[in-house]
Amino acid sequence: MSSNVDRAVPLGSSSEADARPSDIIADLIAARLGCDVRALSDDAEPLKLGLDSLGMMSVINQARRLGVSATFEQLAERPTFGAWRQLLDAPRAEPEAVDPAPPVSPGEPFDLALMQHAYWAGRDADMEFGGVATHLYNEFDGPCIDTDRLDRAVRLLLERHGMLRVAIGDDGRQRILPQPAWPGLTIHDLRDLDDAEQAAALERVRHEASHRQLDIASGQVFDVAVSLVSESRTRLHVNLDMIAADAASFRVLMADLATYYHDPDSVLPSLTYSFPQYLADRRQAEQSETHTREYAEARDWWQARLPTLPGAPDLPRLRQTPGRTPTRVQRLHHWLNPVERERLEHIARKHGVTPAMALATAFVEAIGGSSRFVVNDPAVAGIHATVLAALVSRIRVR
């Protein structure tokens, strides 16, 4: 899903009009890798130089911004930068002119995007393995926090970003409320507890927040709480329902929150584009001849492949009575220290894949063994390049 948080990003330098797309992409890659742009010779392989999946998506987004239609697969199948140059600099037809949609009125109800609709449906406890909120819960340990200042910073953040005031109705439509539904900062004062009691209390807060379903019907899609551990130590709890914003948006939100906390009088760049307007413009663009043709081509391609595709992995599942047994998600993780991570990245580059591809392959081997199955991963949709960004890694596993 495209980033839902409204943002303002400059259109870029005027020199881009005179440069070849591949030169602009080369500068982007060199900046990400911290190397001289001259290292990107025609024989150089960006993946082996250390470009990861997020870097690949930055390349694709920048290419789209320049009017070049390049996909992850096209770049992965052409490992050398010389081949990338040929793809990026190839003559291209002028894009079909599409009139923007009429301005969306503030507070006007609008339809959910496809991923939003999936998240909304998954909240239904009557669905098998439903009753789960797709949300991003994070904890940040740090020094003492001024709770009054934090409360004000959160309110400024909610005022700035309309999607943090979005309410999802029973009809599956959403509306941005004029005022936030956030009840205010929750403070857990644990300073008088001993170490064991503090650890137990913090674990209770984590457990409750990890399985919490925010009241999105009333417009509660974002929450912030603080645990006071000592006079000099606090834990910040941030909960974001991903029906309102995605992982890329979360980074924007936290940056803005930090700005407002440190300087409540900060004047951030005006937001000139909104998520409701993006969806309206996207629907308008989908009526174009180009989109209709590309959609038909993609549909026919997949229809031809469907008979040859395996199904989902055959995993053992617990029996669940819909609407009665609560679904609980347990996060399993393994920490790689810096040396191990560097070794993984080195091996991945040696084989011409990104670390994300290597980890996805290991995941597939762990859950599927020798069986063949399909991994379905959301692709990046068309993006209004100057105001939206995506944080998506697309992985093809056979």
C-alpha positions as CSV (number, residue, x, y, z in Angstrom):
1,M,0.0,0.0,0.0
2,S,1.3,3.4,-0.8
3,S,2.3,5.6,2.1
4,N,-0.9,7.1,3.6
5,V,0.7,10.0,5.5
6,D,0.4,13.3,3.7
7,R,3.8,14.9,2.9
8,A,5.4,17.6,0.9
9,V,8.6,16.8,-1.1
10,P,10.3,19.2,-3.6
11,L,10.0,18.4,-7.3
12,G,13.7,18.2,-7.7
13,S,16.4,20.2,-9.2
14,S,16.1,21.9,-12.6
15,S,19.2,20.1,-13.8
16,E,17.3,16.8,-14.0
17,A,15.7,18.0,-17.2
18,D,19.1,18.1,-18.9
19,A,20.5,14.8,-17.5
20,R,20.0,11.3,-18.7
21,P,17.8,9.2,-16.4
22,S,20.7,6.8,-15.9
23,D,23.0,9.6,-14.7
24,I,20.5,10.7,-12.1
25,I,20.0,7.1,-11.0
26,A,23.8,6.6,-10.8
27,D,24.0,9.6,-8.5
28,L,21.3,8.1,-6.3
29,I,23.0,4.7,-6.1
30,A,26.4,6.2,-5.4
31,A,24.9,8.3,-2.6
32,R,23.2,5.3,-1.0
33,L,26.4,3.2,-1.2
34,G,28.7,6.0,-0.2
35,C,30.9,5.4,-3.2
36,D,32.2,7.5,-6.1
37,V,29.8,7.5,-9.0
38,R,32.6,6.5,-11.3
39,A,32.5,3.0,-9.6
40,L,29.3,2.4,-11.5
41,S,30.9,1.4,-14.7
42,D,29.0,-0.5,-17.3
43,D,30.3,-3.8,-15.9
44,A,29.6,-3.0,-12.3
45,E,26.8,-4.9,-10.6
46,P,24.9,-2.6,-8.1
47,L,23.7,-5.6,-6.1
48,K,27.2,-6.9,-5.6
49,L,28.3,-3.4,-4.6
50,G,25.8,-3.5,-1.8
51,L,22.6,-2.0,-3.1
52,D,19.8,-3.6,-1.0
53,S,16.0,-4.1,-1.7
54,L,15.2,-0.7,-0.3
55,G,17.8,0.9,-2.5
56,M,16.3,-1.0,-5.5
57,M,12.9,0.5,-4.6
58,S,14.4,4.0,-4.4
59,V,15.8,3.4,-7.9
60,I,12.4,2.3,-9.2
61,N,10.6,5.2,-7.6
62,Q,13.1,7.7,-9.0
63,A,12.8,6.1,-12.4
64,R,9.0,6.5,-12.3
65,R,9.5,10.1,-11.2
66,L,11.5,10.6,-14.4
67,G,8.8,8.9,-16.5
68,V,10.6,5.6,-16.9
69,S,8.7,2.4,-16.2
70,A,11.2,0.0,-14.6
71,T,10.3,-2.9,-12.4
72,F,12.2,-4.8,-9.7
73,E,12.3,-7.9,-12.0
74,Q,13.7,-6.0,-15.0
75,L,16.5,-4.6,-12.9
76,A,17.2,-8.0,-11.2
77,E,17.4,-9.7,-14.6
78,R,19.9,-7.2,-15.9
79,P,22.6,-7.3,-13.2
80,T,25.1,-4.8,-14.7
81,F,24.7,-1.1,-14.6
82,G,25.4,-0.9,-18.3
83,A,22.2,-2.9,-18.9
84,W,20.4,-0.7,-16.5
85,R,21.5,2.3,-18.5
86,Q,20.0,0.8,-21.7
87,L,16.7,0.2,-19.9
88,L,16.6,3.6,-18.3
89,D,17.7,5.7,-21.3
90,A,15.6,3.9,-23.9
91,P,13.3,6.1,-25.9
92,R,9.9,6.3,-24.4
93,A,6.6,7.5,-25.6
94,E,5.0,10.6,-24.1
95,P,2.8,9.6,-21.2
96,E,-0.9,9.9,-21.8
97,A,-2.3,13.1,-20.3
98,V,-4.7,12.4,-17.5
99,D,-6.7,15.2,-15.9
100,P,-6.5,15.2,-12.1
101,A,-9.6,14.3,-10.1
102,P,-11.7,17.2,-8.7
103,P,-10.4,18.3,-5.2
104,V,-11.7,16.1,-2.4
105,S,-13.7,18.1,0.2
106,P,-12.4,17.9,3.8
107,G,-14.4,15.4,5.8
108,E,-15.9,13.8,2.8
109,P,-16.2,10.0,3.1
110,F,-14.0,8.0,0.7
111,D,-13.4,4.4,-0.1
112,L,-10.7,2.2,1.4
113,A,-7.7,1.3,-0.6
114,L,-7.4,-2.5,-1.3
115,M,-4.8,-3.1,1.5
116,Q,-6.8,-1.0,3.9
117,H,-9.9,-3.1,3.1
118,A,-8.0,-6.3,3.8
119,Y,-6.8,-5.0,7.2
120,W,-10.4,-3.9,8.0
121,A,-11.8,-7.3,7.1
122,G,-9.2,-9.1,9.2
123,R,-10.5,-7.3,12.3
124,D,-13.7,-9.4,12.1
125,A,-13.6,-12.0,14.9
126,D,-16.1,-14.1,13.0
127,M,-13.5,-14.8,10.3
128,E,-11.1,-17.8,10.7
129,F,-7.9,-16.4,12.2
130,G,-9.6,-13.0,12.2
131,G,-10.0,-10.6,15.1
132,V,-6.5,-9.2,14.6
133,A,-5.5,-5.6,14.0
134,T,-2.6,-5.1,11.6
135,H,-0.6,-2.5,13.6
136,L,2.9,-1.3,14.3
137,Y,3.8,-1.3,17.9
138,N,7.2,0.1,19.0
139,E,9.0,0.8,22.2
140,F,11.8,3.3,22.7
141,D,13.9,3.4,25.9
142,G,15.6,6.7,26.7
143,P,16.2,9.4,29.2
144,C,13.6,11.4,31.1
145,I,10.7,12.7,29.0
146,D,8.7,15.9,29.6
147,T,5.2,14.3,29.5
148,D,3.4,17.7,29.1
149,R,5.7,18.5,26.1
150,L,5.2,15.1,24.6
151,D,1.4,15.3,25.0
152,R,1.5,18.7,23.1
153,A,3.8,17.3,20.4
154,V,1.4,14.4,19.8
155,R,-1.6,16.8,19.4
156,L,0.4,18.9,16.9
157,L,1.2,15.7,15.0
158,L,-2.5,14.7,14.9
159,E,-3.4,18.1,13.7
160,R,-0.8,18.0,10.9
161,H,-1.5,14.6,9.5
162,G,-5.1,14.0,8.5
163,M,-4.8,10.2,8.3
164,L,-4.1,10.1,12.0
165,R,-7.7,11.4,12.5
166,V,-9.3,8.9,10.1
167,A,-12.4,7.0,11.2
168,I,-13.5,3.7,9.5
169,G,-17.3,3.2,9.4
170,D,-19.2,0.0,9.4
171,D,-19.9,0.6,5.7
172,G,-16.2,0.1,4.9
173,R,-15.6,3.8,4.1
174,Q,-13.3,6.2,5.8
175,R,-13.6,9.9,6.8
176,I,-11.0,12.3,8.2
177,L,-12.4,13.9,11.4
178,P,-11.9,17.6,12.1
179,Q,-10.7,16.8,15.6
180,P,-8.6,13.9,16.8
181,A,-10.1,11.2,18.9
182,W,-6.9,10.6,20.9
183,P,-7.8,10.6,24.6
184,G,-4.4,12.0,25.7
185,L,-1.1,10.6,26.9
186,T,-1.2,7.5,29.1
187,I,1.4,7.5,31.8
188,H,2.5,4.4,33.7
189,D,4.4,5.5,36.8
190,L,6.6,2.5,37.8
191,R,9.2,4.5,39.8
192,D,8.2,3.1,43.2
193,L,8.4,-0.5,42.1
194,D,11.5,-2.8,42.5
195,D,13.3,-4.3,39.5
196,A,11.2,-7.4,39.3
197,E,7.9,-5.6,39.7
198,Q,9.0,-3.1,37.0
199,A,9.9,-5.9,34.6
200,A,6.5,-7.5,35.2
201,A,4.6,-4.2,34.7
202,L,6.5,-3.4,31.5
203,E,5.8,-6.9,30.1
204,R,2.1,-6.4,30.9
205,V,2.0,-3.1,29.0
206,R,3.9,-4.8,26.1
207,H,1.5,-7.7,26.0
208,E,-1.6,-5.6,26.1
209,A,-0.4,-3.1,23.5
210,S,0.9,-5.9,21.2
211,H,-2.6,-7.4,20.9
212,R,-4.6,-4.2,21.2
213,Q,-7.2,-3.2,18.7
214,L,-7.5,0.6,18.5
215,D,-11.1,1.9,18.1
216,I,-10.8,2.9,14.4
217,A,-14.5,3.4,14.2
218,S,-14.2,6.5,16.4
219,G,-11.0,7.6,14.8
220,Q,-8.4,6.2,17.2
221,V,-5.6,4.9,14.9
222,F,-2.5,6.3,16.7
223,D,-1.6,6.1,20.4
224,V,1.3,7.1,22.5
225,A,2.0,6.2,26.1
226,V,5.0,6.6,28.5
227,S,6.3,4.3,31.3
228,L,8.3,6.2,33.9
229,V,10.9,3.7,35.0
230,S,13.1,6.0,37.1
231,E,13.9,9.7,37.5
232,S,16.2,9.5,34.5
233,R,14.8,6.6,32.5
234,T,11.5,6.2,30.5
235,R,10.0,3.9,27.9
236,L,8.0,5.4,25.1
237,H,5.2,3.2,23.7
238,V,3.9,4.0,20.2
239,N,1.0,2.2,18.5
240,L,0.0,2.8,14.9
241,D,-2.8,1.0,13.2
242,M,-1.5,0.3,9.6
243,I,-5.0,0.9,8.2
244,A,-4.0,4.6,8.5
245,A,-0.3,4.5,7.6
246,D,2.4,2.2,6.5
247,A,6.0,1.6,7.6
248,A,7.4,4.4,5.5
249,S,4.9,6.8,6.9
250,F,5.8,5.7,10.4
251,R,9.3,7.1,9.9
252,V,7.9,10.4,8.8
253,L,5.6,10.5,11.7
254,M,8.3,9.8,14.3
255,A,10.6,12.5,12.7
256,D,7.7,15.1,12.9
257,L,7.0,14.0,16.5
258,A,10.6,14.5,17.5
259,T,10.6,17.9,15.8
260,Y,7.5,19.0,17.7
261,Y,8.8,17.7,21.0
262,H,12.1,19.5,20.7
263,D,10.5,22.7,19.4
264,P,6.7,23.0,19.7
265,D,6.9,26.2,17.6
266,S,8.5,24.6,14.6
267,V,6.9,25.4,11.3
268,L,7.1,22.3,9.1
269,P,6.6,22.5,5.3
270,S,3.0,22.7,4.3
271,L,1.3,19.5,3.1
272,T,0.0,20.2,-0.3
273,Y,-1.3,16.7,-1.1
274,S,-3.5,14.3,0.9
275,F,-4.2,10.6,0.8
276,P,-7.8,11.0,-0.1
277,Q,-6.8,13.2,-3.1
278,Y,-4.2,10.5,-4.1
279,L,-6.8,7.8,-4.1
280,A,-9.2,10.1,-6.2
281,D,-6.4,10.9,-8.7
282,R,-5.5,7.2,-8.9
283,R,-9.1,6.2,-9.7
284,Q,-9.1,8.9,-12.3
285,A,-5.8,7.6,-13.8
286,E,-7.2,4.1,-13.9
287,Q,-9.8,5.3,-16.5
288,S,-7.0,6.1,-19.0
289,E,-6.5,4.0,-22.1
290,T,-2.9,3.2,-21.0
291,H,-4.0,1.8,-17.7
292,T,-6.8,-0.2,-19.3
293,R,-4.4,-1.7,-21.8
294,E,-1.7,-2.5,-19.1
295,Y,-4.4,-4.0,-16.8
296,A,-5.6,-6.3,-19.6
297,E,-2.1,-7.4,-20.4
298,A,-1.3,-8.2,-16.8
299,R,-4.6,-10.0,-16.3
300,D,-4.0,-12.2,-19.4
301,W,-0.5,-13.0,-18.3
302,W,-1.6,-14.2,-14.9
303,Q,-4.6,-16.1,-16.3
304,A,-2.2,-18.0,-18.5
305,R,0.1,-18.8,-15.5
306,L,-2.5,-19.8,-12.9
307,P,-2.8,-23.4,-14.0
308,T,0.9,-24.0,-13.5
309,L,1.2,-22.3,-10.1
310,P,1.3,-24.3,-6.9
311,G,-0.9,-23.5,-3.9
312,A,-0.1,-22.1,-0.5
313,P,2.3,-24.0,1.8
314,D,0.7,-26.8,3.7
315,L,1.3,-25.7,7.3
316,P,-0.1,-27.3,10.4
317,R,-2.8,-25.2,11.9
318,L,-4.6,-25.0,15.2
319,R,-8.4,-25.6,15.1
320,Q,-10.2,-22.3,15.9
321,T,-13.8,-21.6,16.6
322,P,-14.6,-18.3,14.8
323,G,-15.7,-15.6,17.2
324,R,-14.7,-17.5,20.3
325,T,-11.0,-18.2,20.4
326,P,-8.9,-15.0,20.3
327,T,-6.2,-15.1,17.7
328,R,-2.8,-14.2,19.1
329,V,0.3,-13.4,17.0
330,Q,3.7,-14.3,18.4
331,R,6.8,-12.6,17.0
332,L,9.8,-14.9,16.6
333,H,13.1,-13.2,15.9
334,H,16.8,-13.9,15.8
335,W,19.3,-11.1,16.3
336,L,22.4,-10.9,14.0
337,N,25.3,-9.1,15.5
338,P,27.2,-6.6,13.3
339,V,29.8,-9.2,12.3
340,E,27.1,-11.8,11.3
341,R,25.1,-9.2,9.4
342,E,28.1,-8.0,7.5
343,R,28.9,-11.6,6.6
344,L,25.3,-12.2,5.4
345,E,25.4,-9.1,3.3
346,H,28.8,-10.1,1.8
347,I,27.5,-13.6,0.9
348,A,24.3,-12.1,-0.6
349,R,26.3,-9.6,-2.7
350,K,28.6,-12.4,-3.9
351,H,25.6,-14.3,-5.3
352,G,24.0,-11.2,-6.8
353,V,21.0,-11.0,-4.5
354,T,19.9,-8.6,-1.8
355,P,20.0,-9.5,1.9
356,A,16.2,-9.5,1.9
357,M,16.1,-12.0,-0.9
358,A,18.5,-14.3,1.0
359,L,16.4,-14.1,4.2
360,A,13.2,-14.7,2.2
361,T,14.8,-17.8,0.7
362,A,15.8,-19.1,4.1
363,F,12.3,-18.4,5.4
364,V,10.8,-20.4,2.5
365,E,13.2,-23.3,3.1
366,A,12.2,-23.3,6.8
367,I,8.5,-23.4,6.3
368,G,8.3,-25.3,3.0
369,G,11.2,-27.7,2.8
370,S,11.3,-29.3,-0.6
371,S,7.6,-28.4,-1.5
372,R,6.8,-25.8,-4.1
373,F,4.4,-23.0,-3.1
374,V,3.6,-19.4,-3.9
375,V,4.7,-16.4,-1.9
376,N,2.3,-13.5,-2.5
377,D,3.8,-10.1,-1.6
378,P,2.0,-6.8,-2.3
379,A,3.6,-4.8,-5.1
380,V,4.0,-1.1,-5.2
381,A,1.1,0.6,-6.9
382,G,1.4,3.7,-9.0
383,I,2.8,6.4,-6.8
384,H,2.5,10.2,-7.0
385,A,6.2,10.4,-7.0
386,T,6.7,13.9,-5.6
387,V,4.7,13.3,-2.5
388,L,4.5,9.6,-1.7
389,A,7.1,7.0,-1.0
390,A,6.9,3.3,-0.5
391,L,8.9,1.0,1.8
392,V,8.4,-2.3,0.0
393,S,10.7,-5.2,-0.8
394,R,9.5,-7.4,-3.6
395,I,10.9,-10.9,-3.6
396,R,10.4,-13.6,-6.2
397,V,10.9,-17.1,-4.9
398,R,10.7,-20.1,-7.1
